[in-house]
Amino acid sequence: MPQRRSGSTLMFIGALLLGIAIFALVMVVMGARLEKDVSPAPASTQEVERQELAARTQQIADDGGDVADYGEEWTNALGGVWVPWPDGAPEDYTNPPLPDLPAGDTNSALLELSATALGSDLGPVTTSMGVSALTLGAADASQCGDYDLATVAGIANTGVAVENIESARQLLELHAAELEIGTRDSELERIALLSDLLDAQLAAGAPDTRPALVAEPDEGEHVAAAYETVIDQLTFSAMTSDADGKQHVAAFICHLNQYPDAPQIEALPGLSLVGTADAAG
């Protein structure tokens, strides 16, 4: 009899322990929180920088009016603003606060975004974004900043860059030829600017790969095609430059976009050239 009671007791204890284990498992499956720290790992320096940029672009997406679409595209390219628990933090936890950004007008927000992005080393996306944001945010040429033509040329001193800048210059010449005499001063000034850039590129050691003739785009698309070629090439070239070089290239592009007939800059210029054969050389 005592042995039978001992066996029954052990069976009861075993069943009790099994029941407790099953209950605990059910609670975990149902989302009950056990004594375990589920806080996100500390962010790296690069992630903090990326998160700050994404918060800035999201602010422009939310409040940017005519440029809100740019903010949305930049935010997506950066991977979005990271929130550990988008549907609400577990009990005893809170989502970390987003970067505290000063309120201001959209132009100021764009200029601040540009300065931060061009000073970043996160890669091609931030360079492209910084170039675009400066052009969009500059209310006039004085807000573009200064640039040194030799510095810009030294960054774009490849055969492909020379070919593209010359192609754009020829497109502007073709456009000038269609204008009435007496209305070409602005166009001739812009052509001279690209001619000076070409001379500086060759002086910086770039091979002379200037094409004799460039293929014409559709009628009325000469200026748009010229701008796309110049901006994509210079932005791509700046992606491997230091922060100072990026700023010079961005300022040059910003000044180029001050002409009244300049098309609106793309959100991420030059990014399509990354990793392509056309960008080699």
C-alpha positions as CSV (number, residue, x, y, z in Angstrom):
1,M,0.0,0.0,0.0
2,P,2.7,2.6,0.8
3,Q,4.4,1.9,-2.5
4,R,1.1,2.4,-4.3
5,R,0.6,5.7,-2.6
6,S,4.2,6.8,-3.5
7,G,3.6,5.9,-7.2
8,S,0.3,7.8,-7.2
9,T,2.0,10.8,-5.7
10,L,4.8,10.8,-8.3
11,M,2.2,10.5,-11.1
12,F,0.3,13.4,-9.6
13,I,3.4,15.6,-9.3
14,G,4.4,14.7,-12.9
15,A,1.0,15.5,-14.2
16,L,1.0,18.8,-12.3
17,L,4.4,19.8,-13.7
18,L,3.3,18.9,-17.2
19,G,0.1,21.0,-16.8
20,I,2.2,24.0,-15.7
21,A,4.5,23.6,-18.6
22,I,1.6,23.4,-21.1
23,F,-0.1,26.4,-19.5
24,A,3.2,28.4,-19.8
25,L,3.5,27.4,-23.4
26,V,-0.1,28.4,-24.1
27,M,0.5,31.8,-22.5
28,V,3.6,32.4,-24.7
29,V,1.7,31.4,-27.8
30,M,-1.1,33.8,-26.8
31,G,1.4,36.6,-26.4
32,A,1.8,36.7,-22.7
33,R,5.0,38.3,-21.7
34,L,7.5,36.2,-19.7
35,E,10.4,37.7,-17.8
36,K,12.5,38.4,-20.9
37,D,13.8,41.7,-22.2
38,V,12.4,42.3,-25.7
39,S,13.9,45.8,-26.2
40,P,15.4,46.4,-29.6
41,A,19.2,46.2,-29.8
42,P,21.0,49.6,-29.6
43,A,21.1,51.2,-33.0
44,S,24.5,51.6,-34.8
45,T,25.8,55.0,-35.7
46,Q,24.8,54.5,-39.3
47,E,21.3,53.4,-38.3
48,V,20.9,56.6,-36.2
49,E,22.0,58.6,-39.2
50,R,19.7,56.8,-41.5
51,Q,16.8,57.2,-39.1
52,E,17.4,60.9,-38.8
53,L,17.4,61.4,-42.6
54,A,14.3,59.3,-42.9
55,A,12.5,61.4,-40.3
56,R,13.5,64.5,-42.2
57,T,12.2,63.1,-45.5
58,Q,9.0,61.9,-43.9
59,Q,8.4,65.4,-42.5
60,I,8.7,66.7,-46.0
61,A,6.3,64.0,-47.2
62,D,3.8,65.0,-44.6
63,D,4.1,68.8,-44.8
64,G,5.9,69.5,-48.1
65,G,2.9,70.5,-50.3
66,D,4.2,70.6,-53.9
67,V,7.3,68.5,-53.0
68,A,5.5,66.0,-50.8
69,D,5.9,63.3,-53.4
70,Y,9.7,63.9,-53.3
71,G,9.7,63.3,-49.6
72,E,7.8,60.1,-50.0
73,E,10.2,58.8,-52.6
74,W,13.2,59.7,-50.5
75,T,11.7,58.0,-47.4
76,N,11.1,54.8,-49.4
77,A,14.6,54.9,-50.8
78,L,16.0,55.2,-47.3
79,G,13.9,52.2,-46.1
80,G,11.4,54.2,-44.1
81,V,11.3,55.5,-40.5
82,W,11.9,52.4,-38.3
83,V,9.4,51.8,-35.4
84,P,10.0,48.7,-33.4
85,W,6.3,48.1,-32.6
86,P,4.2,49.9,-35.2
87,D,1.0,48.5,-33.7
88,G,1.9,49.6,-30.1
89,A,4.7,48.5,-27.7
90,P,4.2,45.5,-25.3
91,E,3.4,46.2,-21.7
92,D,6.1,48.0,-19.9
93,Y,7.8,49.0,-23.1
94,T,7.5,52.1,-25.3
95,N,8.5,52.9,-28.9
96,P,11.7,55.1,-28.9
97,P,11.0,58.8,-29.8
98,L,11.5,59.9,-33.4
99,P,14.3,62.5,-34.0
100,D,13.1,65.9,-32.8
101,L,13.1,68.1,-35.9
102,P,12.5,71.9,-35.7
103,A,9.4,73.2,-37.4
104,G,10.1,75.4,-40.4
105,D,9.1,76.2,-43.9
106,T,9.5,73.6,-46.6
107,N,12.4,75.4,-48.4
108,S,14.4,75.5,-45.1
109,A,13.6,71.8,-44.5
110,L,14.9,71.0,-48.0
111,L,18.1,73.0,-47.5
112,E,18.7,71.3,-44.1
113,L,18.0,67.9,-45.6
114,S,20.5,68.6,-48.4
115,A,23.3,69.6,-46.1
116,T,22.8,66.5,-43.9
117,A,22.5,64.2,-46.9
118,L,25.6,65.5,-48.7
119,G,27.6,65.2,-45.5
120,S,26.5,61.6,-45.1
121,D,28.6,58.5,-46.1
122,L,25.6,56.2,-46.3
123,G,26.0,55.8,-50.1
124,P,24.6,56.8,-53.5
125,V,21.0,57.4,-52.3
126,T,22.0,60.2,-49.9
127,T,24.2,61.9,-52.5
128,S,21.4,61.8,-55.0
129,M,18.9,63.0,-52.4
130,G,21.2,65.9,-51.3
131,V,21.6,67.2,-54.9
132,S,17.9,67.1,-55.6
133,A,16.9,68.7,-52.2
134,L,19.3,71.6,-52.7
135,T,17.9,72.5,-56.1
136,L,14.4,72.2,-54.9
137,G,15.0,74.2,-51.8
138,A,17.0,77.1,-53.2
139,A,14.6,80.0,-53.7
140,D,17.3,81.8,-55.8
141,A,20.9,81.4,-56.9
142,S,22.3,82.8,-53.6
143,Q,21.0,79.8,-51.7
144,C,22.7,77.3,-54.1
145,G,26.1,78.1,-52.5
146,D,29.4,78.6,-54.3
147,Y,31.2,76.0,-56.4
148,D,34.7,75.7,-57.9
149,L,34.6,74.6,-61.5
150,A,37.9,72.9,-61.3
151,T,36.7,70.8,-58.4
152,V,33.5,69.8,-60.2
153,A,35.6,68.9,-63.3
154,G,38.1,66.9,-61.2
155,I,35.3,64.8,-59.9
156,A,33.9,64.2,-63.4
157,N,37.2,63.5,-65.1
158,T,36.3,60.3,-67.0
159,G,35.8,59.6,-70.7
160,V,32.1,58.9,-70.1
161,A,31.6,62.1,-68.2
162,V,33.3,64.1,-71.0
163,E,31.1,62.4,-73.6
164,N,27.9,63.1,-71.7
165,I,28.7,66.8,-70.9
166,E,29.6,67.4,-74.6
167,S,26.4,65.7,-75.7
168,A,24.4,67.9,-73.4
169,R,26.2,71.0,-74.7
170,Q,25.4,70.1,-78.3
171,L,21.7,69.6,-77.4
172,L,21.6,73.1,-76.0
173,E,23.3,74.4,-79.2
174,L,20.6,72.8,-81.3
175,H,17.9,74.3,-79.0
176,A,19.6,77.8,-79.4
177,A,19.5,77.5,-83.1
178,E,15.7,77.3,-83.0
179,L,15.3,80.5,-81.0
180,E,14.7,83.9,-82.5
181,I,17.8,86.1,-82.8
182,G,17.9,88.4,-79.8
183,T,16.5,85.8,-77.4
184,R,19.5,83.5,-77.3
185,D,21.6,85.3,-74.6
186,S,20.5,83.0,-71.8
187,E,21.0,79.9,-73.8
188,L,24.5,81.0,-75.0
189,E,25.4,81.7,-71.4
190,R,24.4,78.2,-70.4
191,I,26.3,76.7,-73.4
192,A,29.4,78.6,-72.4
193,L,29.1,77.2,-68.8
194,L,29.2,73.6,-70.2
195,S,32.0,74.5,-72.5
196,D,34.0,75.8,-69.6
197,L,33.3,72.6,-67.7
198,L,34.5,70.5,-70.6
199,D,37.7,72.5,-70.8
200,A,38.2,72.0,-67.1
201,Q,37.6,68.3,-67.4
202,L,40.2,67.9,-70.1
203,A,42.6,70.0,-68.0
204,A,42.0,67.6,-65.1
205,G,43.2,64.7,-67.2
206,A,40.0,63.3,-68.6
207,P,40.4,61.7,-72.1
208,D,38.9,63.6,-75.0
209,T,35.9,61.5,-75.9
210,R,33.7,64.3,-77.2
211,P,31.4,63.0,-79.9
212,A,31.4,64.7,-83.3
213,L,27.6,64.8,-83.5
214,V,24.9,63.9,-81.0
215,A,21.6,62.1,-81.8
216,E,18.7,64.5,-81.5
217,P,15.8,63.7,-79.2
218,D,12.2,64.3,-80.0
219,E,11.1,67.8,-81.0
220,G,11.0,70.1,-78.1
221,E,12.9,67.8,-75.8
222,H,16.4,69.2,-76.3
223,V,16.6,71.1,-73.0
224,A,15.1,68.3,-71.0
225,A,17.4,65.8,-72.5
226,A,20.5,68.0,-71.9
227,Y,19.6,68.6,-68.2
228,E,18.9,64.9,-67.6
229,T,22.3,64.0,-69.1
230,V,24.3,66.6,-67.2
231,I,22.6,66.1,-63.8
232,D,22.7,62.3,-63.9
233,Q,26.3,62.3,-64.9
234,L,27.5,64.8,-62.3
235,T,25.5,63.4,-59.5
236,F,26.8,59.9,-60.3
237,S,30.3,61.2,-60.4
238,A,29.8,62.9,-57.0
239,M,28.8,59.6,-55.3
240,T,32.4,58.6,-54.8
241,S,33.6,62.0,-53.8
242,D,34.0,63.4,-50.3
243,A,31.5,65.7,-48.7
244,D,33.2,68.9,-49.9
245,G,33.2,67.6,-53.5
246,K,29.5,66.6,-53.3
247,Q,28.6,70.1,-52.1
248,H,30.5,71.7,-55.1
249,V,28.7,69.4,-57.6
250,A,25.3,70.0,-55.9
251,A,25.9,73.8,-56.1
252,F,26.8,73.6,-59.8
253,I,23.6,71.7,-60.6
254,C,21.6,74.1,-58.4
255,H,22.9,77.1,-60.4
256,L,22.2,75.3,-63.7
257,N,18.6,74.8,-62.6
258,Q,18.1,78.5,-62.0
259,Y,17.5,79.2,-65.7
260,P,13.8,79.8,-66.3
261,D,13.3,76.9,-68.7
262,A,15.1,74.3,-66.5
263,P,13.0,71.2,-66.1
264,Q,12.2,70.2,-62.5
265,I,14.9,68.0,-61.1
266,E,14.2,64.3,-60.4
267,A,13.9,63.0,-56.8
268,L,16.9,60.7,-57.2
269,P,19.1,61.8,-60.1
270,G,22.1,59.7,-61.1
271,L,20.9,56.7,-59.2
272,S,19.9,54.8,-62.4
273,L,23.6,54.9,-63.5
274,V,24.8,53.0,-60.4
275,G,26.1,49.6,-61.4
276,T,25.5,50.1,-65.2
277,A,28.0,49.7,-68.0
278,D,27.2,53.2,-69.2
279,A,28.6,54.6,-66.0
280,A,31.9,52.9,-66.3
281,G,35.1,54.7,-67.3
